[in-house]
Amino acid sequence: MSMRKVLDTLGLWFAALVLVSPAVLFFLWMISLSLKFEVDNAAYPPILIPERFAWKNYVGVFESNRFGLYFVNSLIVTGAATTLALLVGVPAGYGIARMRATKSAIVVLIARMTPGLSYLIPLFLLFQWLGLMGTLVPQIIAHLVITVPIVIWIMIGYFESTPIELEEAAVIDGASRWDVFRYVALPIARPGITVAFILAVIFSWNNFIFGVVLAGRETRTLPVAVYNMLSFEQLSWGPLAAAALIVTLPVLVLTVVAQRQIVAGLTAGAVKGG
């Protein structure tokens, strides 16, 4: 390996370290907070590794604050929003890609870039008029604002990068458009569907703004539960950090396990098929 390649590699690793180090530092500090007693959390100078670990912070999270109920609520909201997004987004992405509807693709991109807060007021008024406030239904529908554009955009890239010759051959053999989509396009785009599923789960699970406005006392999701701990237990940094880590753990594990698929999904469509 030449000296220039070595320097390029070292420079790349250094740049990656600079970009990632703040996030890693904050994550390690959250772990430290969650394992310390409040006396150690308030100590100066700060203590990174305590002499005794406060495992009771994690036990207390599950024993109080109805954490189990909120975990189930998050599973229901994220699962339903992701499933509906796949049912709508995969066919929509296929249609936009095959019809080369670039204007529709731009509309999807704008919907993805628009802050969720922009949809919150009309959705709040609509669900209040329908009498659905305080149930899980408003949150599921609101999360579609997040998940559907993600799925459509990723699937457009995947379908545009897959060879169309196989579909044309199936049409010549007498297959209908639905048969082509079901038996030819879907199996080829299975990796793209996996990526769309993973990213939709991550964004839906971490969403906070819809839950804090549309949820009731019994239908809160985990991010809202952590927010409530911050509101009423401002000085209990140990339990708060433990709860935040527990909320983050599912998506963190999913991200680590599926990191290659996520990278492939983010770069899909960069090279188009013939």
N, C-alpha and C positions, 0 to 999 in steps of 0.2 A: 504494500500500500504506500502510495507517494505521500510526501509531507503535506501537500495541499489537501489531500483527502482526509488526512488525520486532523488537520486544523479545521476543516469544514465540519467533521464529525464532532470535534470538541466544541466548536462554536454552536452547533445545533443542540448539543446536550446542555450547554451553559444557558442558552436562551430558554430551553424547556424548563430548566431548573429555576430560572428567574421567574417565569410565568407561573409555575406550579407551586413554588415555595410558600407564597402567602396562604393559599388554600390549605396546604398541608399543615402549616403552622397553626392556623385557626382550628383545624380538625383535631390536631394533637392537644391543643389547649382545651377544647371542649371535652375530650376524653379525660384530661387532667382534672377539670372542674367536676366532672361527674363522679370521680373516684375519691374526692376529697370531702372532709367535713367542712362545715361552714366556717369554723375557726381558721382552717388552713386556706380556704378561699379568700378570706379577708386579710390574710397575713401580708406583711411588707418587710422585706422584698418578697415577691411572689414565689410560691413553692410549686415547682413543676411536678415532682414525684414525691408524694407524701410518704410518711413512715407507715401509716395505716390506711388501708383502702376502705372507703365508705360504701360497701356494697348495698347498704340499706337504701341508698338513693335509687337504685334500679328496682329493688323490691317495693319501695314505696310508690313508684310510678304505677305498678300493676295493682297495688292494693287500694289505691285511691284514685280520684278523678275519673272514675268510670272508663278507664283506658281501654278495657276490652270492648266495650260498646262502641267507642269511637274507632277502634281498629276495624271492627266489622263494618261500620258505616263507610270507612275509607275503601274497604274491599268491594263493597256493593257499588259505590259510586264509580270507582275507577274501573271495575270489571264491566259494568253496564255501559259506561261511556266509551270504553275501548272497543267492546264488541259491536256496538252500534256504529262507531266510527269506521270499523273495518267493513261492515256490511254496506255502508254508504260510500266510503272513500275508495275502496279497491275498484268497484265498477266505474266510479266517476273518474278515477285516474286512468283507467284503461280507455274509456271513451275520449277523454281529452287528448291522450297521447296518440290514439289512432286517427282521430279527426284533426290532429294538429291545431287544436283550438288554443292558440297562444294567448288570446285575450282572456279566455276563461282561466288559463293558468295564472295570468297576472292577477286576476281577481282573487284567486285562491291565495296567492302570495301576499296580497294586501290584507286579506282576512287573517292570515297568519301573523303578520307584522303589527296589526292593530292591537293596542292594549285591551285586555279583557275588561278593564274598567269602563271602556266606552260602551260595552253592551250591558253593563250592570243595571243602570237605571231603567231602561225599557223592559229588561227581563224581570226586574223586581216588580214593576207596575203590572206586568202581564200576569205573573204568578200570584200576586196579591188579588187581582181581579178574579182569577180562576179558583182562588181559595186553596192553593197548594203550598203556601208558605209554611215553613216548618217541617216539611216532608223531604224525603230524599229525591223526589222527582225533579224539583227545580235544579238541584245540584247536578244531577245526571244530564239534564238537557243543557245546562250552562256549560258543562265540561265539554260538550260536543263542539262548542266554539273553539276549543283548544285542540281537541283530538282530530276532528274531521280535516281541517286544513293540513295538519301534519301528515296524516295518512295519504291524502290526495297528492300532496306535493312529492312525497317519496315515491309513490306508485307511478306518477307521471315519469319520473326519471328512470325507474326500472323498466317500464313498458317501452319507453323510447329507446332504451339500450338493448332490448331483446330483438332477435332477428324476426322480421315479419314474414319471411319465406315459408316458415312452418305453418303459419296461419293461412297464407294464400294457398298452400297445398291442401290444407284441410277443406277450404272452401271449394276448391276444384273437385274434391272427392265427394262433395254434396253436404258438407256440414253446415249447419246454420250458424249465425253469428253468436248465439248463446252457447252452442256446442263448442265453437272455437274458443270462446272465452273460458268456458268451464274446463275443457279437456286439454287445451293447448296452452293458452296464456297463463292460467293460474298455476299449473305445475312449474312452469319456467320461472314465474315471479315469486315462488315460495320464499326465497331468501329476502326479497323486498318486503313481503308481508310480515315476515318475522321482525325485520328492522322497524317497520311502521308500528307493529304491536308494542315493541319494547319502548320506543320513544313516546308513544301515546300513553303508556302506563306511567312512565317517569314524569311527564308533564302534568298528567291528571292527578297523580298521587301527591305531588308537591304543591298543587294549586291551593292558594290561601284565600284570595279575595272573594271568590264566589261562596266559599263555605262560611266565612265570617258574616256575610250579609244575608244569605238565603237559608242558612241552617237554623234549626230550632235547638232547644236544650237537649233533645234526645237524638238529634240527627247531625250533630257536629262531627267533623272529620278530624284526623290526627293533627294536622297543622293548626287548626283552630283550638284544639285542646292544649297544645303547647302555648299558644298565644294567651289563653285564659290563665295558664299557670304564671305567665309573666305579669299579667295584670294584677293578680291577687297575691302572688308570692314573690314579689320583686327581689327580696333578699335571699331567697332559697336558690342560689345558683347551682348547687349540686343536683337536686332533683330536676331543675329546669334543663340542665345540660344532659342529664341522663334521658329525659323524655325526648329531647331533640335528637339524640343519637339513635334512640329506638325508632323514631319516625323515619330517620334517614337510612337506617340499616337495610330495609327491603330494596329500595331503589339503588343503594350503593352496591349491594351484592349483585343485583341484576345488571348494573352497569359494568362491573368488573368481569362477570361471567360472559357477557355478550359484547365486550368492547370491540371485537373485530367486526361483528355484524353492524354495530352502530357506525363505525368509521366507514364501512362499505356503503351504508345507507346515506350518510352525509355526502359522499362523493359520487353517488349513483347519478348516471346521466352525463357525467363529464366526458365520457367517450361513447359516442353513439354507435349502435350496431348498423350493419349495412342494410 
